[in-house]
Amino acid sequence: MPKKRKGIVQIRFEILEYLYYNSQPQPRTHVWRKATTLSYDDFIKHLEGLIEKELVLDKNGDLQISKKGRDTYDKLSQVLFTIL
C-alpha cells in the first residue's frame, strides 16, 4: 500500500507540536529533522507560513513557538481529540 501524503494542516501541526513540547529555541535544521520527513525546501515553505501567521518566531535561525502558536496548538489538539 502506498504511503499517504500528509496535508498542510498535519505538517504544520507537527511542527507546532514539536516546538510546543521543546519550548527552548531550537535550531532550524534540528526542527526540520525531528518534526518532519519533508525535504528542506518543503519544510521552509511550511515554516514561512507559520512565521507569517506569527505562530512561530525565528530568532537568527533558532525557532520557538509564539504565544499565539501555543494557543493555536492547544485549540487544534482539543478539536482533534474530539473528532478522533
N, C-alpha and C positions, 0 to 999 in steps of 0.2 A: 504494500500500500504506500503510495507516495506521501511524502511529508507535507502536511498542510502549512501554507504560508500564514504568518501572523499578520493581523491587521494593524493599522496605525494606532488604534486605541490600546491594544495589547502591548505593543512595543513601547509606547510612551509610558504606559502604566508600569511596565517592568523597570524602566529607567528610574521613574519616580520612586518605585518601591525600593530599589537598591539604595538610592540616596536617602530615603526616609529612614531606613534601618542602619545606615552608615552616615551619621549626621555630620561628622567632621569633613572638611573639604577633601575631596578625592581627586587625584589626577585624572584628567580626561581619558587617557588611554586605559587606565585601570577600570573606570566605569564601563567603557566600551567592551573590554574583555570579560568582565564579571557579570554585567547586566544584560548583555545581548549576544546573539550569534550573528549579527549583521556584519557586512563589510564596513570598513571605517567610514567610507563616503556616505553610506546609508545612515550610519549612526549619527554622523554630523548633521545630516538633513533633519533627523528627528530631534536632535539636541537643539538645533537652531530654533525649531518650532516651540520647544519647551522654554527656551530662553526668551523668545519673542513674547510669549504669553506670561512671562515673569513667574514661571513655576520653578525654574532652575536659575541659579546665579553662577556666573562664570567669572572667577577671580584669577586672572592670569593663567588660565588653563586648569585651574582647580575648580571642581564643580561642587555645588552644595544646593540642597533643596531650599527653596524660599518658604516663608510663612504661608504665602498663597499656595505654593506647591504642596505643602504639608496638609493644609485644609482640603485641597482638591483630592489628594490621595485618600484622606480619611473618608470623604464623601463617596468617592468611587469604590472603595473597599466595602463600605456599608451596602451600597447598591448591588455590587457583585455578590455579596454574601446572601442577599435576599433572593436573587434570581438563580443562583447556583445551588 
